Amino acid sequence: SLSHPDGLPAGKFTLELYLEGDLSQSANFTVAAQGRGQSVRNINVEGVVKDADNSRRTIAGAMIVFLKPGVATQEWIDADFDESMMHASGTSGRKGEFQLDAKVTPGERYGVIVVHDDYKPIQVDDYEIPANSEDPYILDVTMERR
């Protein structure tokens, strides 16, 4: 853990872990500025999954996964899709619409994976939810056929 008697200052940081002099892992994080009495406001994520070849065609049955901050998508895959590394997930319905089952924190970065049997998987590390995001945050996804 990282700490400072006065709290970490607001800003963007990179944490690098070295084992025997070799870089083992690296992650970026942001400490948001907060005034007295303010609390972090978590927000919902929802959107629509669409086909890249026809934006009017929505995709039902796509699984959207947000990993816990600091967990890389490949790390989750290598850990055999360990559920303890997941922050939230959702599955697109008949009209391609989805909503994650847990809220996210604006200003935080998440690994995001979107999968469907008929489409190429999407894998994004450090996807940032903008600090000024409204609730709900809209995340529309476009997938390409295999």
CNS distance restraints for C-alpha pairs under 8 A (distance, minus, plus):
assign (resid   3 and name CA) (resid   7 and name CA) 6.33 0.50 0.50
assign (resid   3 and name CA) (resid   8 and name CA) 6.48 0.50 0.50
assign (resid   4 and name CA) (resid   8 and name CA) 5.69 0.50 0.50
assign (resid   8 and name CA) (resid  31 and name CA) 7.10 0.50 0.50
assign (resid   9 and name CA) (resid  31 and name CA) 6.85 0.50 0.50
assign (resid   9 and name CA) (resid  33 and name CA) 7.70 0.50 0.50
assign (resid  10 and name CA) (resid  30 and name CA) 7.35 0.50 0.50
assign (resid  10 and name CA) (resid  31 and name CA) 4.74 0.50 0.50
assign (resid  10 and name CA) (resid  32 and name CA) 5.18 0.50 0.50
assign (resid  10 and name CA) (resid  33 and name CA) 4.95 0.50 0.50
assign (resid  11 and name CA) (resid  30 and name CA) 5.68 0.50 0.50
assign (resid  11 and name CA) (resid  31 and name CA) 5.29 0.50 0.50
assign (resid  11 and name CA) (resid  32 and name CA) 6.57 0.50 0.50
assign (resid  11 and name CA) (resid  33 and name CA) 7.73 0.50 0.50
assign (resid  12 and name CA) (resid  28 and name CA) 7.24 0.50 0.50
assign (resid  12 and name CA) (resid  29 and name CA) 5.91 0.50 0.50
assign (resid  12 and name CA) (resid  30 and name CA) 4.39 0.50 0.50
assign (resid  12 and name CA) (resid  31 and name CA) 6.40 0.50 0.50
assign (resid  13 and name CA) (resid  28 and name CA) 5.67 0.50 0.50
assign (resid  13 and name CA) (resid  29 and name CA) 5.38 0.50 0.50
assign (resid  13 and name CA) (resid  30 and name CA) 6.06 0.50 0.50
assign (resid  13 and name CA) (resid  31 and name CA) 7.88 0.50 0.50
assign (resid  14 and name CA) (resid  26 and name CA) 6.97 0.50 0.50
assign (resid  14 and name CA) (resid  27 and name CA) 5.70 0.50 0.50
assign (resid  14 and name CA) (resid  28 and name CA) 4.37 0.50 0.50
assign (resid  14 and name CA) (resid  29 and name CA) 6.34 0.50 0.50
assign (resid  15 and name CA) (resid  26 and name CA) 5.67 0.50 0.50
assign (resid  15 and name CA) (resid  27 and name CA) 5.44 0.50 0.50
assign (resid  15 and name CA) (resid  28 and name CA) 6.28 0.50 0.50
assign (resid  15 and name CA) (resid  29 and name CA) 7.83 0.50 0.50
assign (resid  16 and name CA) (resid  23 and name CA) 6.88 0.50 0.50
assign (resid  16 and name CA) (resid  24 and name CA) 7.63 0.50 0.50
assign (resid  16 and name CA) (resid  25 and name CA) 5.91 0.50 0.50
assign (resid  16 and name CA) (resid  26 and name CA) 4.42 0.50 0.50
assign (resid  16 and name CA) (resid  27 and name CA) 6.69 0.50 0.50
assign (resid  17 and name CA) (resid  23 and name CA) 5.98 0.50 0.50
assign (resid  17 and name CA) (resid  24 and name CA) 5.60 0.50 0.50
assign (resid  17 and name CA) (resid  25 and name CA) 5.28 0.50 0.50
assign (resid  17 and name CA) (resid  26 and name CA) 6.31 0.50 0.50
assign (resid  18 and name CA) (resid  22 and name CA) 5.17 0.50 0.50
assign (resid  18 and name CA) (resid  23 and name CA) 4.42 0.50 0.50
assign (resid  18 and name CA) (resid  24 and name CA) 5.21 0.50 0.50
assign (resid  18 and name CA) (resid  25 and name CA) 7.18 0.50 0.50
assign (resid  19 and name CA) (resid  23 and name CA) 6.51 0.50 0.50
assign (resid  19 and name CA) (resid  24 and name CA) 6.03 0.50 0.50
assign (resid  27 and name CA) (resid  70 and name CA) 6.04 0.50 0.50
assign (resid  28 and name CA) (resid  70 and name CA) 7.60 0.50 0.50
assign (resid  28 and name CA) (resid 126 and name CA) 7.68 0.50 0.50
assign (resid  29 and name CA) (resid  70 and name CA) 7.90 0.50 0.50
assign (resid  29 and name CA) (resid 108 and name CA) 7.12 0.50 0.50
assign (resid  29 and name CA) (resid 109 and name CA) 7.02 0.50 0.50
assign (resid  30 and name CA) (resid 107 and name CA) 6.76 0.50 0.50
assign (resid  30 and name CA) (resid 108 and name CA) 6.67 0.50 0.50
assign (resid  32 and name CA) (resid 107 and name CA) 6.83 0.50 0.50
assign (resid  32 and name CA) (resid 131 and name CA) 7.88 0.50 0.50
assign (resid  34 and name CA) (resid  38 and name CA) 6.19 0.50 0.50
assign (resid  34 and name CA) (resid  39 and name CA) 7.68 0.50 0.50
assign (resid  40 and name CA) (resid 105 and name CA) 7.26 0.50 0.50
assign (resid  41 and name CA) (resid 105 and name CA) 6.72 0.50 0.50
assign (resid  41 and name CA) (resid 106 and name CA) 7.40 0.50 0.50
assign (resid  42 and name CA) (resid 103 and name CA) 5.64 0.50 0.50
assign (resid  42 and name CA) (resid 104 and name CA) 5.31 0.50 0.50
assign (resid  42 and name CA) (resid 105 and name CA) 4.67 0.50 0.50
assign (resid  42 and name CA) (resid 106 and name CA) 6.68 0.50 0.50
assign (resid  43 and name CA) (resid 103 and name CA) 5.00 0.50 0.50
assign (resid  43 and name CA) (resid 104 and name CA) 5.40 0.50 0.50
assign (resid  43 and name CA) (resid 105 and name CA) 6.41 0.50 0.50
assign (resid  43 and name CA) (resid 106 and name CA) 7.29 0.50 0.50
assign (resid  43 and name CA) (resid 134 and name CA) 7.40 0.50 0.50
assign (resid  43 and name CA) (resid 135 and name CA) 5.08 0.50 0.50
assign (resid  43 and name CA) (resid 136 and name CA) 5.91 0.50 0.50
assign (resid  43 and name CA) (resid 137 and name CA) 6.88 0.50 0.50
assign (resid  44 and name CA) (resid  99 and name CA) 7.34 0.50 0.50
assign (resid  44 and name CA) (resid 100 and name CA) 6.91 0.50 0.50
assign (resid  44 and name CA) (resid 102 and name CA) 7.02 0.50 0.50
assign (resid  44 and name CA) (resid 103 and name CA) 4.65 0.50 0.50
assign (resid  44 and name CA) (resid 104 and name CA) 6.35 0.50 0.50
assign (resid  44 and name CA) (resid 135 and name CA) 5.89 0.50 0.50
assign (resid  44 and name CA) (resid 136 and name CA) 4.74 0.50 0.50
assign (resid  44 and name CA) (resid 137 and name CA) 6.08 0.50 0.50
assign (resid  45 and name CA) (resid  99 and name CA) 5.75 0.50 0.50
assign (resid  45 and name CA) (resid 100 and name CA) 5.69 0.50 0.50
assign (resid  45 and name CA) (resid 103 and name CA) 6.80 0.50 0.50
assign (resid  45 and name CA) (resid 104 and name CA) 7.23 0.50 0.50
assign (resid  45 and name CA) (resid 135 and name CA) 7.73 0.50 0.50
assign (resid  45 and name CA) (resid 136 and name CA) 5.56 0.50 0.50
assign (resid  45 and name CA) (resid 137 and name CA) 4.82 0.50 0.50
assign (resid  45 and name CA) (resid 138 and name CA) 5.97 0.50 0.50
assign (resid  45 and name CA) (resid 139 and name CA) 6.72 0.50 0.50
assign (resid  46 and name CA) (resid  97 and name CA) 7.40 0.50 0.50
assign (resid  46 and name CA) (resid  98 and name CA) 5.49 0.50 0.50
assign (resid  46 and name CA) (resid  99 and name CA) 4.18 0.50 0.50
assign (resid  46 and name CA) (resid 100 and name CA) 6.42 0.50 0.50
assign (resid  46 and name CA) (resid 136 and name CA) 6.59 0.50 0.50
assign (resid  46 and name CA) (resid 137 and name CA) 6.36 0.50 0.50
assign (resid  46 and name CA) (resid 138 and name CA) 5.22 0.50 0.50
assign (resid  46 and name CA) (resid 139 and name CA) 5.95 0.50 0.50
assign (resid  46 and name CA) (resid 140 and name CA) 7.79 0.50 0.50
assign (resid  47 and name CA) (resid  97 and name CA) 5.68 0.50 0.50
assign (resid  47 and name CA) (resid  98 and name CA) 5.59 0.50 0.50
assign (resid  47 and name CA) (resid  99 and name CA) 6.71 0.50 0.50
assign (resid  47 and name CA) (resid 138 and name CA) 5.19 0.50 0.50
assign (resid  47 and name CA) (resid 139 and name CA) 4.78 0.50 0.50
assign (resid  47 and name CA) (resid 140 and name CA) 4.69 0.50 0.50
assign (resid  47 and name CA) (resid 141 and name CA) 7.35 0.50 0.50
assign (resid  48 and name CA) (resid  58 and name CA) 7.27 0.50 0.50
assign (resid  48 and name CA) (resid  92 and name CA) 7.26 0.50 0.50
assign (resid  48 and name CA) (resid  95 and name CA) 7.80 0.50 0.50
assign (resid  48 and name CA) (resid  96 and name CA) 5.08 0.50 0.50
assign (resid  48 and name CA) (resid  97 and name CA) 4.33 0.50 0.50
assign (resid  48 and name CA) (resid  98 and name CA) 6.18 0.50 0.50
assign (resid  48 and name CA) (resid 139 and name CA) 7.24 0.50 0.50
assign (resid  48 and name CA) (resid 140 and name CA) 4.87 0.50 0.50
assign (resid  48 and name CA) (resid 141 and name CA) 6.22 0.50 0.50
assign (resid  49 and name CA) (resid  58 and name CA) 5.81 0.50 0.50
assign (resid  49 and name CA) (resid  59 and name CA) 5.49 0.50 0.50
assign (resid  49 and name CA) (resid  60 and name CA) 7.63 0.50 0.50
assign (resid  49 and name CA) (resid  62 and name CA) 7.33 0.50 0.50
assign (resid  49 and name CA) (resid  92 and name CA) 6.82 0.50 0.50
assign (resid  49 and name CA) (resid  96 and name CA) 5.00 0.50 0.50
assign (resid  49 and name CA) (resid  97 and name CA) 6.49 0.50 0.50
assign (resid  49 and name CA) (resid  98 and name CA) 7.82 0.50 0.50
assign (resid  49 and name CA) (resid 140 and name CA) 5.94 0.50 0.50
assign (resid  49 and name CA) (resid 141 and name CA) 4.64 0.50 0.50
assign (resid  49 and name CA) (resid 142 and name CA) 5.81 0.50 0.50
assign (resid  49 and name CA) (resid 143 and name CA) 7.26 0.50 0.50
assign (resid  50 and name CA) (resid  54 and name CA) 7.66 0.50 0.50
assign (resid  50 and name CA) (resid  55 and name CA) 5.71 0.50 0.50
assign (resid  50 and name CA) (resid  56 and name CA) 7.11 0.50 0.50
assign (resid  50 and name CA) (resid  57 and name CA) 5.83 0.50 0.50
assign (resid  50 and name CA) (resid  58 and name CA) 4.26 0.50 0.50
assign (resid  50 and name CA) (resid  59 and name CA) 5.44 0.50 0.50
assign (resid  50 and name CA) (resid  96 and name CA) 6.75 0.50 0.50
assign (resid  50 and name CA) (resid 140 and name CA) 7.72 0.50 0.50
assign (resid  50 and name CA) (resid 141 and name CA) 6.16 0.50 0.50
assign (resid  50 and name CA) (resid 142 and name CA) 4.83 0.50 0.50
assign (resid  50 and name CA) (resid 143 and name CA) 6.26 0.50 0.50
assign (resid  51 and name CA) (resid  55 and name CA) 5.55 0.50 0.50
assign (resid  51 and name CA) (resid  56 and name CA) 7.57 0.50 0.50
assign (resid  51 and name CA) (resid  57 and name CA) 5.60 0.50 0.50
assign (resid  51 and name CA) (resid  58 and name CA) 6.01 0.50 0.50
assign (resid  51 and name CA) (resid  59 and name CA) 6.52 0.50 0.50
assign (resid  51 and name CA) (resid 142 and name CA) 5.64 0.50 0.50
assign (resid  51 and name CA) (resid 143 and name CA) 5.26 0.50 0.50
assign (resid  51 and name CA) (resid 144 and name CA) 6.24 0.50 0.50
assign (resid  51 and name CA) (resid 145 and name CA) 7.51 0.50 0.50
assign (resid  52 and name CA) (resid 142 and name CA) 5.40 0.50 0.50
assign (resid  52 and name CA) (resid 143 and name CA) 5.39 0.50 0.50
assign (resid  52 and name CA) (resid 144 and name CA) 5.21 0.50 0.50
assign (resid  52 and name CA) (resid 145 and name CA) 7.71 0.50 0.50
assign (resid  53 and name CA) (resid 144 and name CA) 7.19 0.50 0.50
assign (resid  55 and name CA) (resid 142 and name CA) 7.91 0.50 0.50
assign (resid  58 and name CA) (resid  95 and name CA) 5.91 0.50 0.50
assign (resid  58 and name CA) (resid  96 and name CA) 4.79 0.50 0.50
assign (resid  59 and name CA) (resid  92 and name CA) 7.04 0.50 0.50
assign (resid  59 and name CA) (resid  93 and name CA) 7.89 0.50 0.50
assign (resid  59 and name CA) (resid  94 and name CA) 7.51 0.50 0.50
assign (resid  59 and name CA) (resid  95 and name CA) 7.04 0.50 0.50
assign (resid  59 and name CA) (resid  96 and name CA) 4.75 0.50 0.50
assign (resid  60 and name CA) (resid  91 and name CA) 7.81 0.50 0.50
assign (resid  60 and name CA) (resid  92 and name CA) 5.08 0.50 0.50
assign (resid  60 and name CA) (resid  93 and name CA) 4.94 0.50 0.50
assign (resid  60 and name CA) (resid  94 and name CA) 4.96 0.50 0.50
assign (resid  60 and name CA) (resid  95 and name CA) 6.37 0.50 0.50
assign (resid  60 and name CA) (resid  96 and name CA) 4.79 0.50 0.50
assign (resid  60 and name CA) (resid  97 and name CA) 7.77 0.50 0.50
assign (resid  61 and name CA) (resid  91 and name CA) 5.76 0.50 0.50
assign (resid  61 and name CA) (resid  92 and name CA) 5.10 0.50 0.50
assign (resid  61 and name CA) (resid  93 and name CA) 6.12 0.50 0.50
assign (resid  61 and name CA) (resid  94 and name CA) 7.64 0.50 0.50
assign (resid  61 and name CA) (resid  96 and name CA) 7.64 0.50 0.50
assign (resid  61 and name CA) (resid 116 and name CA) 6.71 0.50 0.50
assign (resid  62 and name CA) (resid  91 and name CA) 5.44 0.50 0.50
assign (resid  62 and name CA) (resid  92 and name CA) 5.22 0.50 0.50
assign (resid  62 and name CA) (resid  96 and name CA) 7.89 0.50 0.50
assign (resid  62 and name CA) (resid 114 and name CA) 6.67 0.50 0.50
assign (resid  62 and name CA) (resid 115 and name CA) 5.62 0.50 0.50
assign (resid  62 and name CA) (resid 116 and name CA) 4.77 0.50 0.50
assign (resid  63 and name CA) (resid  89 and name CA) 7.17 0.50 0.50
assign (resid  63 and name CA) (resid  90 and name CA) 5.87 0.50 0.50
assign (resid  63 and name CA) (resid  91 and name CA) 4.47 0.50 0.50
assign (resid  63 and name CA) (resid  92 and name CA) 6.61 0.50 0.50
assign (resid  63 and name CA) (resid 114 and name CA) 5.54 0.50 0.50
assign (resid  63 and name CA) (resid 115 and name CA) 5.35 0.50 0.50
assign (resid  63 and name CA) (resid 116 and name CA) 6.55 0.50 0.50
assign (resid  64 and name CA) (resid  89 and name CA) 5.44 0.50 0.50
assign (resid  64 and name CA) (resid  90 and name CA) 5.24 0.50 0.50
assign (resid  64 and name CA) (resid  91 and name CA) 6.07 0.50 0.50
assign (resid  64 and name CA) (resid  92 and name CA) 7.88 0.50 0.50
assign (resid  64 and name CA) (resid 100 and name CA) 7.72 0.50 0.50
assign (resid  64 and name CA) (resid 112 and name CA) 7.29 0.50 0.50
assign (resid  64 and name CA) (resid 113 and name CA) 5.90 0.50 0.50
assign (resid  64 and name CA) (resid 114 and name CA) 4.52 0.50 0.50
assign (resid  64 and name CA) (resid 115 and name CA) 6.80 0.50 0.50
assign (resid  65 and name CA) (resid  86 and name CA) 7.04 0.50 0.50
assign (resid  65 and name CA) (resid  87 and name CA) 7.71 0.50 0.50
assign (resid  65 and name CA) (resid  88 and name CA) 5.99 0.50 0.50
assign (resid  65 and name CA) (resid  89 and name CA) 4.37 0.50 0.50
assign (resid  65 and name CA) (resid  90 and name CA) 6.70 0.50 0.50
assign (resid  65 and name CA) (resid 112 and name CA) 5.64 0.50 0.50
assign (resid  65 and name CA) (resid 113 and name CA) 5.19 0.50 0.50
assign (resid  65 and name CA) (resid 114 and name CA) 6.36 0.50 0.50
assign (resid  66 and name CA) (resid  86 and name CA) 6.19 0.50 0.50
assign (resid  66 and name CA) (resid  87 and name CA) 5.53 0.50 0.50
assign (resid  66 and name CA) (resid  88 and name CA) 5.17 0.50 0.50
assign (resid  66 and name CA) (resid  89 and name CA) 6.05 0.50 0.50
assign (resid  66 and name CA) (resid 110 and name CA) 6.03 0.50 0.50
assign (resid  66 and name CA) (resid 111 and name CA) 5.75 0.50 0.50
assign (resid  66 and name CA) (resid 112 and name CA) 4.70 0.50 0.50
assign (resid  66 and name CA) (resid 113 and name CA) 6.73 0.50 0.50
assign (resid  67 and name CA) (resid  71 and name CA) 6.12 0.50 0.50
assign (resid  67 and name CA) (resid  72 and name CA) 7.68 0.50 0.50
assign (resid  67 and name CA) (resid  73 and name CA) 7.47 0.50 0.50
assign (resid  67 and name CA) (resid  85 and name CA) 5.90 0.50 0.50
assign (resid  67 and name CA) (resid  86 and name CA) 4.26 0.50 0.50
assign (resid  67 and name CA) (resid  87 and name CA) 4.86 0.50 0.50
assign (resid  67 and name CA) (resid  88 and name CA) 6.83 0.50 0.50
assign (resid  67 and name CA) (resid 110 and name CA) 5.71 0.50 0.50
assign (resid  67 and name CA) (resid 111 and name CA) 5.02 0.50 0.50
assign (resid  67 and name CA) (resid 112 and name CA) 6.28 0.50 0.50
assign (resid  68 and name CA) (resid  85 and name CA) 5.74 0.50 0.50
assign (resid  68 and name CA) (resid  86 and name CA) 5.41 0.50 0.50
assign (resid  68 and name CA) (resid  87 and name CA) 4.63 0.50 0.50
assign (resid  68 and name CA) (resid 110 and name CA) 6.21 0.50 0.50
assign (resid  68 and name CA) (resid 111 and name CA) 7.23 0.50 0.50
assign (resid  69 and name CA) (resid  87 and name CA) 7.97 0.50 0.50
assign (resid  69 and name CA) (resid 108 and name CA) 7.08 0.50 0.50
assign (resid  69 and name CA) (resid 109 and name CA) 5.80 0.50 0.50
assign (resid  69 and name CA) (resid 110 and name CA) 4.96 0.50 0.50
assign (resid  69 and name CA) (resid 111 and name CA) 7.09 0.50 0.50
assign (resid  70 and name CA) (resid 109 and name CA) 7.68 0.50 0.50
assign (resid  70 and name CA) (resid 110 and name CA) 7.11 0.50 0.50
assign (resid  70 and name CA) (resid 111 and name CA) 7.80 0.50 0.50
assign (resid  70 and name CA) (resid 126 and name CA) 7.98 0.50 0.50
assign (resid  71 and name CA) (resid  75 and name CA) 6.61 0.50 0.50
assign (resid  71 and name CA) (resid  76 and name CA) 6.98 0.50 0.50
assign (resid  71 and name CA) (resid  85 and name CA) 6.87 0.50 0.50
assign (resid  71 and name CA) (resid 110 and name CA) 7.48 0.50 0.50
assign (resid  71 and name CA) (resid 111 and name CA) 6.45 0.50 0.50
assign (resid  72 and name CA) (resid  76 and name CA) 6.48 0.50 0.50
assign (resid  72 and name CA) (resid 111 and name CA) 5.70 0.50 0.50
assign (resid  72 and name CA) (resid 125 and name CA) 5.89 0.50 0.50
assign (resid  72 and name CA) (resid 126 and name CA) 7.75 0.50 0.50
assign (resid  73 and name CA) (resid  77 and name CA) 6.35 0.50 0.50
assign (resid  73 and name CA) (resid 111 and name CA) 5.53 0.50 0.50
assign (resid  73 and name CA) (resid 112 and name CA) 6.95 0.50 0.50
assign (resid  73 and name CA) (resid 113 and name CA) 7.10 0.50 0.50
assign (resid  73 and name CA) (resid 123 and name CA) 6.60 0.50 0.50
assign (resid  73 and name CA) (resid 124 and name CA) 7.01 0.50 0.50
assign (resid  73 and name CA) (resid 125 and name CA) 6.13 0.50 0.50
assign (resid  74 and name CA) (resid  78 and name CA) 5.98 0.50 0.50
assign (resid  75 and name CA) (resid  79 and name CA) 6.15 0.50 0.50
assign (resid  76 and name CA) (resid  80 and name CA) 6.60 0.50 0.50
assign (resid  76 and name CA) (resid  81 and name CA) 5.25 0.50 0.50
assign (resid  76 and name CA) (resid  82 and name CA) 6.35 0.50 0.50
assign (resid  76 and name CA) (resid  85 and name CA) 6.77 0.50 0.50
assign (resid  77 and name CA) (resid  81 and name CA) 5.20 0.50 0.50
assign (resid  77 and name CA) (resid  82 and name CA) 7.98 0.50 0.50
assign (resid  81 and name CA) (resid  85 and name CA) 7.87 0.50 0.50
assign (resid  82 and name CA) (resid  86 and name CA) 7.37 0.50 0.50
assign (resid  87 and name CA) (resid 102 and name CA) 7.21 0.50 0.50
assign (resid  88 and name CA) (resid 100 and name CA) 5.85 0.50 0.50
assign (resid  88 and name CA) (resid 101 and name CA) 5.62 0.50 0.50
assign (resid  88 and name CA) (resid 102 and name CA) 5.16 0.50 0.50
assign (resid  88 and name CA) (resid 103 and name CA) 7.53 0.50 0.50
assign (resid  89 and name CA) (resid 100 and name CA) 5.00 0.50 0.50
assign (resid  89 and name CA) (resid 101 and name CA) 5.72 0.50 0.50
assign (resid  89 and name CA) (resid 102 and name CA) 7.44 0.50 0.50
assign (resid  90 and name CA) (resid  98 and name CA) 6.02 0.50 0.50
assign (resid  90 and name CA) (resid  99 and name CA) 5.73 0.50 0.50
assign (resid  90 and name CA) (resid 100 and name CA) 4.57 0.50 0.50
assign (resid  90 and name CA) (resid 101 and name CA) 6.09 0.50 0.50
assign (resid  91 and name CA) (resid  98 and name CA) 5.75 0.50 0.50
assign (resid  91 and name CA) (resid  99 and name CA) 7.56 0.50 0.50
assign (resid  91 and name CA) (resid 100 and name CA) 7.96 0.50 0.50
assign (resid  92 and name CA) (resid  96 and name CA) 4.82 0.50 0.50
assign (resid  92 and name CA) (resid  97 and name CA) 4.95 0.50 0.50
assign (resid  92 and name CA) (resid  98 and name CA) 4.45 0.50 0.50
assign (resid  92 and name CA) (resid  99 and name CA) 7.84 0.50 0.50
assign (resid  93 and name CA) (resid  97 and name CA) 5.40 0.50 0.50
assign (resid  93 and name CA) (resid  98 and name CA) 6.34 0.50 0.50
assign (resid 104 and name CA) (resid 108 and name CA) 7.79 0.50 0.50
assign (resid 104 and name CA) (resid 129 and name CA) 7.89 0.50 0.50
assign (resid 105 and name CA) (resid 129 and name CA) 7.20 0.50 0.50
assign (resid 106 and name CA) (resid 128 and name CA) 7.87 0.50 0.50
assign (resid 106 and name CA) (resid 129 and name CA) 5.06 0.50 0.50
assign (resid 106 and name CA) (resid 130 and name CA) 5.55 0.50 0.50
assign (resid 106 and name CA) (resid 131 and name CA) 4.42 0.50 0.50
assign (resid 106 and name CA) (resid 132 and name CA) 6.80 0.50 0.50
assign (resid 106 and name CA) (resid 133 and name CA) 6.24 0.50 0.50
assign (resid 107 and name CA) (resid 128 and name CA) 6.34 0.50 0.50
assign (resid 107 and name CA) (resid 129 and name CA) 5.39 0.50 0.50
assign (resid 107 and name CA) (resid 130 and name CA) 5.11 0.50 0.50
assign (resid 107 and name CA) (resid 131 and name CA) 3.99 0.50 0.50
assign (resid 107 and name CA) (resid 132 and name CA) 7.73 0.50 0.50
assign (resid 108 and name CA) (resid 128 and name CA) 5.70 0.50 0.50
assign (resid 108 and name CA) (resid 129 and name CA) 5.85 0.50 0.50
assign (resid 108 and name CA) (resid 130 and name CA) 7.68 0.50 0.50
assign (resid 108 and name CA) (resid 131 and name CA) 7.67 0.50 0.50
assign (resid 109 and name CA) (resid 126 and name CA) 4.80 0.50 0.50
assign (resid 109 and name CA) (resid 127 and name CA) 5.07 0.50 0.50
assign (resid 109 and name CA) (resid 128 and name CA) 4.20 0.50 0.50
assign (resid 109 and name CA) (resid 129 and name CA) 6.36 0.50 0.50
assign (resid 110 and name CA) (resid 125 and name CA) 6.57 0.50 0.50
assign (resid 110 and name CA) (resid 126 and name CA) 5.05 0.50 0.50
assign (resid 110 and name CA) (resid 127 and name CA) 5.11 0.50 0.50
assign (resid 110 and name CA) (resid 128 and name CA) 6.45 0.50 0.50
assign (resid 111 and name CA) (resid 123 and name CA) 7.63 0.50 0.50
assign (resid 111 and name CA) (resid 124 and name CA) 5.72 0.50 0.50
assign (resid 111 and name CA) (resid 125 and name CA) 4.30 0.50 0.50
assign (resid 111 and name CA) (resid 126 and name CA) 5.38 0.50 0.50
assign (resid 111 and name CA) (resid 127 and name CA) 6.06 0.50 0.50
assign (resid 112 and name CA) (resid 122 and name CA) 7.82 0.50 0.50
assign (resid 112 and name CA) (resid 123 and name CA) 5.94 0.50 0.50
assign (resid 112 and name CA) (resid 124 and name CA) 5.13 0.50 0.50
assign (resid 112 and name CA) (resid 125 and name CA) 6.34 0.50 0.50
assign (resid 112 and name CA) (resid 126 and name CA) 7.96 0.50 0.50
assign (resid 112 and name CA) (resid 127 and name CA) 6.83 0.50 0.50
assign (resid 113 and name CA) (resid 121 and name CA) 7.23 0.50 0.50
assign (resid 113 and name CA) (resid 122 and name CA) 5.47 0.50 0.50
assign (resid 113 and name CA) (resid 123 and name CA) 4.61 0.50 0.50
assign (resid 113 and name CA) (resid 124 and name CA) 6.40 0.50 0.50
assign (resid 114 and name CA) (resid 121 and name CA) 5.78 0.50 0.50
assign (resid 114 and name CA) (resid 122 and name CA) 5.00 0.50 0.50
assign (resid 114 and name CA) (resid 123 and name CA) 6.72 0.50 0.50
assign (resid 115 and name CA) (resid 119 and name CA) 7.13 0.50 0.50
assign (resid 115 and name CA) (resid 120 and name CA) 7.17 0.50 0.50
assign (resid 115 and name CA) (resid 121 and name CA) 4.73 0.50 0.50
assign (resid 115 and name CA) (resid 122 and name CA) 6.55 0.50 0.50
assign (resid 116 and name CA) (resid 120 and name CA) 7.35 0.50 0.50
assign (resid 116 and name CA) (resid 121 and name CA) 6.84 0.50 0.50
assign (resid 118 and name CA) (resid 145 and name CA) 6.07 0.50 0.50
assign (resid 118 and name CA) (resid 146 and name CA) 6.05 0.50 0.50
assign (resid 119 and name CA) (resid 143 and name CA) 6.25 0.50 0.50
assign (resid 119 and name CA) (resid 144 and name CA) 5.54 0.50 0.50
assign (resid 119 and name CA) (resid 145 and name CA) 4.24 0.50 0.50
assign (resid 119 and name CA) (resid 146 and name CA) 4.89 0.50 0.50
assign (resid 120 and name CA) (resid 143 and name CA) 6.71 0.50 0.50
assign (resid 120 and name CA) (resid 144 and name CA) 5.73 0.50 0.50
assign (resid 120 and name CA) (resid 145 and name CA) 5.97 0.50 0.50
assign (resid 120 and name CA) (resid 146 and name CA) 5.26 0.50 0.50
assign (resid 121 and name CA) (resid 143 and name CA) 7.70 0.50 0.50
assign (resid 122 and name CA) (resid 143 and name CA) 7.53 0.50 0.50
assign (resid 129 and name CA) (resid 133 and name CA) 6.96 0.50 0.50
assign (resid 133 and name CA) (resid 137 and name CA) 6.18 0.50 0.50
